[in-house]
Structures are given as structure tokens and as C-alpha cells.
Amino acid sequence: MLDSHIAAGSIKQGLWVAKSYYFLFFAAVGCMVPFFNIYLESKGLSGVEIGWLGSIPPLIALGANPFWGAVADTWKIHRPVLALCAFVAGLVSLFFLGVSSFWLLLALVTALSFFRTPIGSIVDSTVMDMLKRTNSGSSYGQQRLWGTVGFVFATFSLGQLLSPANMALIFWLHGGLLSLACAGLSFLLPIESAPHQVGIWQGLRRLTTQGGYLSFLIAMTLLGMGISAYIGFLGLHIMALGGNEAQVGLAWTANSLPEVILMYFGARWLGRYSHKRLIIAGFVGFTLVWILAALAPTPALLIAVLPGMGICFGFFWVAAVGYASEAAPPGLSATAQALMGAAQSGLGWSLGSVVAGYLWDQTNGHVVLFFAAAMFFLATLIFWWGNRNSERIDLAGKEEYNGFNNP
């Protein structure tokens, strides 16, 4: 099969594989991420130590995302890269069992971040490339929603099962799903390279000198700061308010379920709006939701506002991936998505984790959530300012929603 000519039937089969990949990958994330800091606190770590554990590894991811994206794009080895990253990330997670030393935990989280973080970006770029080359009637949102389904399934189920006595279960499930299921599925994804690819350094210069894209990366960094604050300390905040592990799982379920509806119907409901407008609307929505979350005095009221986060994320992430895809030079789709991931889950996550850790120790969870809201608000202003005169990606977004992505 020629790299530049993948049969339509193969692409449609690949889209089903991608749905399964999203489901299993985000189920693995859901098994570990929402409960990890609760596990760390049970080991006696302070808020500052938890913050540092969340901050140093994303600095590694800041380089890992562009590194693995460039390797995949340059040598056309997307499938081996995905398989390697998934297998090693799953294997590393098993070493957490029995480790309680801060420095050993730091080494393990760093290694896990280096291999796990790029997986989502490479799968996203692969799905976007497949959708551009088929009239399957599917959309990115309809593919990505299966990740949300997997995440909800994992967080809700584990929330009912976990107790202080069996927290090790999160590492077994996370490791198995990544190293076995995702690593195996990596070889079933059809990968097509662009027929006219620009050089990697030329493409990077083109991306980073686009005023709109540069402000997009800065805004995604601020988004990462806010997201790291609430992901890292939402569960601990619920526990501090008198909640339990079941309510932590319920909180993440309430947060994620609305994403499914928005991602499935997004192409139809939001087709008249550009990527730029949807991204701005998402930033504004994030800000309002987390102001309300910060004001909530009880776990029940906090959980009640979290569906708003899922609604905003459902259309925001589809628009953000589309924005990065349209900005990418030919043949550098994975690199463009990786840069976005590096800004959000690398630099932004690192800075946000440190600040949130200190805020948690010195104040309380309400202040941490107000900090997240402030980062979302600042991201709104910077993205709007940088893209106020940008029309190329704006128009491209409408074509995507109204063209091949419209069911």
C-alpha cells in the first residue's frame, strides 16, 4: 500500500480503530490521573511536594511532545512511535507500586510524562489526516468523544471501588491498558504522509512566526496552568470539604459526560462558527465555571457546576485541534499538535502545578480554583488579541465544520 494512497475502506476501518484507541487511552488516564494526588497525600507528601511532582515532569513533556512529533513526521514512523510510547508508559506506571520516596516518585513521573504525553497529539493528528481524506460522514468530535466515554467509565467505576486499602489498583489498570491494549492498537492505525512536505525546521519557523498561532500557544500555556491546578487539587479539595472517593469519581463523571454530546453534535450545531470564536467562547466558559466552582462551599454544590466544564471542553478541544491542524504546514500535522500539547501539558502544566501546590499549602482549595479561573481569563484576552485580525484559520475552520466534518 503506497503511503500517499490509502484506500477509503482502510481509512474507515482506521477510524474505528481510532475510536477504540481513544476509549482505551483515556480510560487509562482516568484510572490514574484523578486519584493520583489522593494516593500521594496518603503516602504523606505535602501540597508543595505534590505540586513539584506535577510540575517538573511536564517540563520534560515540553520537549517530549515536539521531539516525538518531529520523529514521527520526519521518518514516517507514527505507528512505532505510538506503540513505543504506550508500552513504555504502561510499564513505568507499574514501578509506582511500593515506591514512597519523593525523589523516586519524581523520576517515575518524569519518565511517565515523557512517554505518555505525546500519545494524544499523535493520535489527534492521525485522525485529522484520515478525516481530510474520506467522506465517511464522521468528524473529529465524533471520534474523540470515545475518549471521554472511556474516561467517564474509568473514573466513575473506580470511584465506587477505591478505598485507602486498594489504591494500588490505579497503577495496574493504567499500566495494562497502555502497555497491552494501546500498544497493540497502534499498529492498526493507517498512517498517510502528506504528498508535499516542508522541512521540519522551515515548518517550525512558519508555525512560530504566525502571530495568531503564537498567541494560541501562549493561551494554551495559560490553559494548562489552570487545568493542572484543578486536575491536581480538585480531588483533594473535595476530600477537604468532607467528601469521599466516590464523590471524587462522581465529580469527574459530571465534568466529562457533557463532552460526549458536544463532541458528537458539534459539527452540526457549531458549523456556523469558526475555530477562533469557539476557542474564545470556551475560554470564557472555563472562567465562569471555575469561579462558580471556587465559590462552592460543599462537595455537592461543587459537583453541580462541573457539567459546565464538560460543555465548554466538548467544543473547545475540537476547535483547538482543528485550529492547530489548519495552521500546520504540509506534512507537519503531528508536530503542530505536539507543539500545542507541549504548551498546554508541558510548560503550562508545570508552572500551574508549582503555583497550585504552594497555594494549597498556604491557603485552601477555593483559592486554587480561583487561580485556575484567573488563568482561563488571561488566556481569553491573549488569544483574542493575537487573533483579532486573523482570517485564514478562521475561514478554514468554517470549511472544516461545513465540509468533510459535517455529518
SERO-491815 format. One record per residue: z, x negated, y of N, C-alpha, C in turn. Coordinates in steps of 0.2 Angstrom, whole numbers, plus 2048, in hexadecimal, padded with zeros to 3 digits. Atoms other than C-alpha are relative to their C-alpha. Example, Ala and Ser with C-alpha at 12.3 -4.5 7.8 and 13.67 -1.06 7.14 Angstrom:
# SERO-491815
8007FC7FA8277C27EA8007FC806/7FF8047FA8247BC7FB803804805/
# end
This chain:
# SERO-491815
8007FC7FA8008008008007FC806/8008047FA7FB7F8811805802804/7FA7FF7FB8097F681E7FE805805/8027FC7FA7FE7FF82B7FE8077FE/8037F98027F980E8208058037FB/7FC7FC8058078188187FE8077FF/8027F9801802828810805805802/7FC7FA7FE8088388178058027FB/7FB7FE80581083C8078067FC7FF/7FB80580181982C806805801806/7FC7FF7FA82082F8188048067FF/7FC7FB8028268408138057FF7FB/7FB80180582F83A8048057FB804/7FB8047FD83682C80F805804805/7FC7FC7FC83D83981B8068037FC/7FA7FD80484784180D8057FA7FE/7FC80580284D8308088057FE806/7FD8027F985282D81B806805800/7FB7FB80085C83E81A8067FE7FC/7FA80280586683880B8037F9803/7FD8067FD868827813805801806/7FB7FE7FA87082F8238068037FD/7FA7FC80387B83A8188057FB7FD/7FB80580388282B80E8037FB805/7FE8057FB88381F81C806802804/7FB7FD7FB88D82A8288068037FC/7FB7FE8058978318198057F97FF/7FD80780089C81E8178047FF806/7FD8017FA8A081D829806805801/7FB7FB7FF8AA82D8298067FF7FB/7FB8018058B482781A8057FB803/7FC8057FE8BB818824802800807/7FF8007F98B9819837805804803/7FA7FC7FD8C482883B8077FE7FE/7F98018038D28228308027F9801/7FF8078018D180F8328067FE805/7FA8027FC8DD80D8418078037FE/7FA7FD8038E98198398037FB7FA/7FE8058068E980D82A8037FA803/7FE8067FD8EB7FE836807801803/7FA7FF7FD8FA80683F8058007FA/7FB7FF80690280A82D8027F97FE/7FF8078029017F782A8047FC805/7FC8037FB90B7F483A7FD7FC806/8038037FB8FE7EE846801804807/7FF7FD7F99017F28597F9803802/8067FE7FD8F57FB8647FB7FB803/8048057FD8EF7EB86C7FD7FC7FA/8038038058EC7E385B7FA8057FD/8057FB8028E27F38567FA7FF805/8058017FB8D97F18667FB7FA7FF/8048068018D47DF8637FC8017F9/8048008068CF7E38517F9805801/8067FC7FE8C37F08597FB7FD805/8048027FB8BD7E58667FC7F97FF/8048068028B87D485F7FA8017FC/8067FF8048AD7D98517FA803803/8067FD7FD8A27E485C7FC7FA804/8048067FD89E7D38667FB7FD7FB/8058038068977CD8557FA805800/8067FC80188D7DD8547FB800806/8058017FA8867DA8667FB7FB7FE/80580480287D7CC85E7FC8027F9/8027FE80687B7D384D7FA806800/8057FA8008717E38527F97FD802/8078037FF8637D985B7FE7FB7FB/8028058058637CB84E7FD8047FA/8027FD8068617D783F7F9804802/8067FC7FE8547E28497FA7FB801/8068047FF84A7D384E7FE7FD7F9/80280280684A7CC83C7FC8057FC/8037FA8038457DD8357F9801803/8067FF7FD8377DE8427FB7FB7FF/8048068008317CC8427FD7FF7F9/80380280782F7CA82F7FF8067FC/8017F980482D7DD82A8038007FA/7FC80080683B7DC81E806806802/7FB7FB7FE8447EC8248048037FA/7FD7FE8068487F28128057FB7FE/7FB8058028507E180D806800804/7FA8017FB85A7E081D8058067FF/7FB7FA8018617F281B8047FF7F9/7FD8008078657EF8088057FA801/7FB8067FF86E7DE80D806802804/7FA7FE7FC8787E581B8048067FD/7FC7FB80387D7F58118047FD7FB/7FC8038058827EB8028067FC802/7FB8047FE88C7DE80B805803803/7FB7FC7FD8957EA8168048047FC/7FC7FD80589A7F48078057FC7FD/7FC8058048A07E57FE8067FD805/7FB8027FC8AA7DF80D806805801/7FB7FB7FF8B37EF80F8058007FB/7FC8008068BB7ED7FE8067FA801/7FB8057FF8C47DD804806802805/7FA7FE7FC8CF7E78108068027FC/7FA7FE8048D97ED8018057FA7FF/7FB8058018E97E38018017FB806/8008057FB8E67DA811804803806/7FC7FE7FB8F37DC81F8007FB806/8008057FB8F17CC8297FB802806/8047FE7FA8EA7CF83B7FA7FC800/8068047FF8DF7C083A7FB8017FA/8047FE8068D87C48287FC807802/8037FA7FE8D57D682E7FA7FF805/8058017FB8CC7CF83D7F97FD7FD/8068038048C07C48327FC8067FC/8047FB8048BC7D38277FD805804/8037FB7FC8B97DF8357FA7FD804/8058047FD8AE7D283D7FA8007FC/8058008058A47D082D7FD8077FF/8027F98018A37E382B7FB802805/8047FE7FA89C7E683C7FA7FC800/80680480088F7D883B7FB8037FB/8057FE8048877E082C7FF808800/8007F980088B7F382E7FC803806/8027FE7F98877F58417F8801800/8077FF7FF8747F28407FC8057FB/8037FC8058717FE8317FD807804/8027FA7FD87080E83C7FA7FF805/8058017FB8648068497F97FF7FC/80680280385880083C7FD8077FC/8027FA8038588118337FD805805/8037FC7FA85581A8447F97FE801/8078027FE84680F8487FB8027FA/8047FE80683F8128367FE807800/8017F98008418258387FB802806/8047FF7FB8398258497F97FE7FF/80780280282A81B8437FD8057FB/8027FB8058288278347FE806804/8027FA7FD82883683F7FA800805/8068017FC81B82F84B7FA8007FC/80680180480F82E83C7FF8067FB/8017FA80481183F834801806804/8007F97FD80F8518388058047FC/7FB7FD80481E85682D803806802/7FC7FA7FD8258628398087FE801/7FA8027FF8358588398017FD807/7FF8037F983E8508488067FB7FE/7FA80580184B84184A8068047FF/7F97FC80185984E84C8018037FA/7FF7FD80785585783C8017FB7FB/7FE8058058568468338077FE801/7FA8037FE86583F83C8068057FF/7FB7FC80186F84F83A8048007F9/7FD80180787284B8278057FA801/7FB8057FF87C83C82D806804803/7FB7FC7FD8878488378038047FA/7FD7FC8068898538278047FC7FB/7FC80580488E84481D8067FE803/7FA8027FD89A83F82A806805800/7FC7FA8008A285082B8038017F9/7FE7FF8078A38528188057FA7FE/7FB8058018AC841817806801804/7FA8007FC8B88438258058067FE/7FC7FA8018BD8558218037FF7F9/7FE8018078BF85180E8067FB800/7FB8058008C9841811806802804/7FA7FE7FC8D484981E8058057FC/7FC7FC8058DA8558108037FC7FB/7FD8048068DD8478038047FB802/7FC8067FE8E483980D807801801/7F98007FF8F683580E8027F8801/7FF8077FF8FF8258138007FC7F9/8008038069008218007F97FE7FD/8078018038ED8217FD7FB7FE805/8058027FB8E581A80C7FB7FC7FE/8058058038DC80D8027FA8037FE/8067FC8038D081B7FC7FA7FF805/8068007FB8C681980D7FC7FA7FF/8048068018C18078087FC8017FA/8047FF8068BB80C7F67FA804801/8057FB7FF8B181A7FC7FB7FD805/8058047FB8A981080B7FC7FB7FD/8048068038A58018007FB8037FB/8057FE80589D80B7F27FA804803/8067FD7FD8928167FD7FB7FB803/8048057FC88C8078077FC7FB7FB/80280580588A7FA7F97FC8027FB/8047FD8058838057EC7FB805802/8057FB7FE87B8157F37FB7FE806/8058017FA87480F8047FC7FA7FE/80480680286F7FE7FD7FA8017FC/8057FE8048658067F07FB804803/8057FC7FD85D8137FB7FC7FC805/8048047FB8578058077F97FE7FE/8078028038498007FB7FB806800/8057FA8018428127FB7FD802807/8037FE7F983F81380E7F97FD801/8078037FF82C8118128017FD807/8008047FA82B8048207F97FF803/8078027FE81B80382B8017FC806/8008047FA8187F68387FB802805/8057FE7FB80F7F98487FA7FC800/8068048017FD7F48487FF7FB806/8018057FB7FE7EB8598077FE803/7F98027FF80F7E285A8007FA806/7FF8057FC8147D88698057FB7FE/7FB80580281E7C8868807802801/7F97FE7FF8317C98668037FF806/7FE8027FA8357C08757FD804806/8037FC7FB8287C8880802807800/7FD7F980082E7D987A807801802/7F98007FD8407D587E800800807/8018007F983B7D088F7FE806803/8037F97FE8317E0891805805801/7FA7FB8008407EA88C8057FF805/7FB8017FC84D7E28967FE800807/8028007F98437E18A67FE807802/8017F97FE8407F48A6806803803/7FA7FD7FD84C7FB8B38038057FD/7FD7FA80484E80B8AA8047FE7FA/7FE80280685180389A8077FC800/7FB8047FE85D7F68A1807805802/7FA7FC7FE8688048A98028047FA/7FE7FD80686780D8988057FC7FC/7FB80480486F7FE88F807800803/7F98007FD87D7FD89C8038067FF/7FD7F980188081089B8038007F8/7FE80080788180E8888067FB7FE/7FA80480088D80088A806803802/7FB7FC7FD89880B8948028067FB/7FF7FB8058968198878047FD7FA/7FD80380689B80D8798087FE802/7F98017FE8AB8098838048067FF/7FD7FA8018AF81B8848018027F9/8007FD8078AB81F8728057FB7FC/7FB8048048B581086B807802802/7F97FE7FE8C48168758028067FC/7FE7F98048C482886D7FF7FF7F9/8008018078BE82285C8067FC7FD/7FB8048028CB81585B807803801/7F97FE7FE8DA81F8628008087FF/7FF7F88018D683285F8048017FB/7FB7FE8068DE83284E8077FE801/7F98027FE8ED828854803805805/7FE7FB7FB8EE8348638028077FD/7FE7FA8038EE8438588078007FC/7F98018048FC83C84D806800805/7FA8007FB90683885D802806803/7FF7F97FD90484A8638048047FA/7FD7FC80590C84F8527FC8037FB/8047FE8058FD8518488007FC7F9/8008048068F984B8367F97FE7FE/8068028028EB84482C7FB8057FF/8057FA8018E38558287FD802807/8027FF7F98E285883B7FB7FB803/8048057FE8DA84883E7F98017FD/8077FF8038CC84C8317FD807803/8027FA7FD8CB85E8397FD7FE807/8028027F98C985684A7F97FD800/8078038018BA84B8447FB8057FE/8057FB8028B285A83C7FE805805/8017FC7FB8B486584B7FB7FC805/8048047FC8AC8568557F98007FE/80780280289D85484A7FC8067FE/8047FB8028988658437FB803805/8057FE7FB88F86B8537FA7FC800/80680480088485C8527FA8027FB/8057FE80587B8638437FC806803/8057FB7FD87587384C7FC7FD806/8048037FA87086985C7FB7FB7FD/80580480286785C8527FA8047FC/8057FC80485E8698477FB804805/8047FC7FC8588748557FE7FD807/8018037F98578678637F97FF802/8078017FE8458648627FD807803/8027FA7FD842877865803802806/7FC7FE7FA85087B8717FF7FC806/7FF8057FA84F86B87C7F97FD801/8068037FF83C86887B7FD800807/8028007F983A86C88D8037FB805/7FC8057FC84685E8937FE7F97FD/80280780284284C8938077FC7FE/7FA80480384D83E88B8057FF806/7FB8027FA85483989C804805802/7FC7FA7FE85A84A8A08058027FB/7FB7FE80686284D88F8057FA800/7FB80580086B83C890805801806/7FB7FF7FB8728408A18048067FF/7FC7FA80287785189B8067FE7FB/7FB80280588084988C8067FC803/7FB8047FD88983C897805805804/7FB7FC7FC89084A8A28048047FC/7FC7FC8058958558938057FC7FD/7FB80480389E84688B8067FF805/7FA8017FB8A884489C804806800/7FC7FA7FF8AD85689D8048017F9/7FC7FF8078B285788A8067FC800/7FA8048018BD84888B805800805/7FA7FE7FB8C684D89B8048067FD/7FD7FB8038CA85D8928057FD7FA/7FD8038068CF8538828067FC803/7FB8037FD8DA84888D806804802/7FB7FB7FE8E38578948048047FB/7FD7FC8068E785F8838077FD7FE/7F98028018FA85F8808018007F8/7FE7FF8078F986386D7F97FE7FC/8058028048EE85E85E7FB806800/8047FA8008E787085D7FC801806/8047FF7FA8E187186F7FB7FA800/8048058008DA86086D7FA8017FC/8057FE8048D086585E7FB805802/8047FA7FD8CA8758677FB7FD804/8058027FB8C086B8747FB7FB7FD/8058058038B885E8687F98037FE/8077FE8018A98698637FC7FF806/8048027FB8A38668747FD7F9800/8038068018A18548707FB8007FB/8058008058978588617F9803803/8057FD7FC88C86386C7FC7FB804/8038057FC8898558787FC7FB7FC/80380580488684886B7FA8027FC/8057FD80487A8538617F97FF804/8068017FC86D85286F7FF7FA803/8008077FC8728428787FD7FB7FB/80280680486F8378697F98007FE/80780080185E83E8657FC7FE806/8048037FA85983B8778017F9801/7FF8077FF86082A8777FC7FC7FB/8058048058578248677F9801802/8077FF7FD84782C86E7FF7FC806/8018047FA84982387E7FF7F97FF/80180780284B8128767FA7FF7FC/80680080483D81686A7FA800805/8068007FC83181A8788007FA805/8008067FC83680B8827FE7FA7FD/8018068048337FF8747F97FE800/8078028018247F48747FD8017F9/8037FF8078187F68658037FB7FB/7FE8048058207EF8558077FE801/7F98027FE8327ED85D804806800/7FC7FA8008397FE8598077FE7FE/7FA8028028477F784F8047FC805/7FD8047FB84B7EA85C803804806/7FE7FC7FA84C7F786A8068057FE/7FA7FC8028588028608067FC7FF/7FA8058018627F385C8037FE806/7FD8027F98647EE86E804806802/7FC7FA7FE86A8008718078007FC/7FA8008048767FE8638057FA802/7FC8067FE87C7ED869804802806/7FD7FE7FA8807F487A8068057FF/7FB7FB8028898038738067FE7FC/7FB8028068927FD8638027F9800/7FF8078008927EB8688057FF806/7FC8017FA8977E787A805805802/7FC7FA7FD89D7F887F8068017FB/7FB7FE8058A77FB86F8067FA801/7FC8058008AF7EA871805800806/7FC7FF7FA8B57EC883804806800/7FC7FA8008BA7FE8818067FF7FB/7FB8018048C57F98728067FC803/7FA8047FD8CF7EC87B804804805/7FD7FC7FB8D27F788A8048067FD/7FC7FA8038D780687F8067FE7FD/7FB8038048E27FB8758067FF805/7FB8017FC8EC7F6884803806804/7FE7FA7FD8EC80788C8048047FB/7FC7FD8058F380E87B8077FE800/7FA80380090180287B804801806/7FD7FF7F990580488E801807802/8007F97FE9028168908018057FA/8007FB8068FD8248837F98027FF/8077FE8028EE82C87B7FC804806/8037FD7FB8EB83788A7FC7FC805/8038057FC8E78288957FA7FD7FD/8058038038DC8218887FA805800/8067FB7FF8D18318887FE801807/8028007F98D183189B7FB7FA801/8048077FF8CA81F89A7F98027FD/8077FF8038BC82588E7FC805805/8037FC7FC8B883389A7FD7FD806/8028047FB8B78278A87FA7FC7FF/8058048028AB81C89F7F98047FF/8067FB80089F82B89B7FE801807/8027FF7F989F82F8AD7FC7FB804/8038067FD89B81E8B37F97FF7FD/80680180388D81D8A67FB805802/8047FB7FD88682D8AD7FD7FE806/8038027FA8848268BE7FB7FA800/80480680087D8158B97F98027FC/8067FE80387081D8AD7FB804805/8037FC7FC86B82A8BA7FD7FC806/8028057FA86981C8C87FA7FC7FD/80680480285E8118BD7FA8047FE/8067FC80285381F8B77FE805805/8027FB7FB8518298C77F9801801/8078007FF83F8248C97FC7FE7FA/80380180683B8218B77FC8067FD/8047FA80282D82C8B17FD7FF7F9/8038018068258238A28038037FA/7FD7FE806832826895802807801/7FF7F97FF83683789D7FB8047FD/8057FC80382583D8997FF7FF7F9/8008018078258358888058047FC/7FC7FC80383483E8847FE8077FF/8037F980182C84F8877FB8007FB/80580080581D84A87D8038007F9/7FD80180782984586E8028077FE/7FD7F980283285686F7FB8057FF/8057FB8018238608717FA7FF7FB/8068028058178568658038007F9/7FF80180781B84F8558078027FE/7F97FE80282E853855801807801/7FE7F97FF82C8658587FF8047FA/8017FD80682F86F8497FC807800/
# end
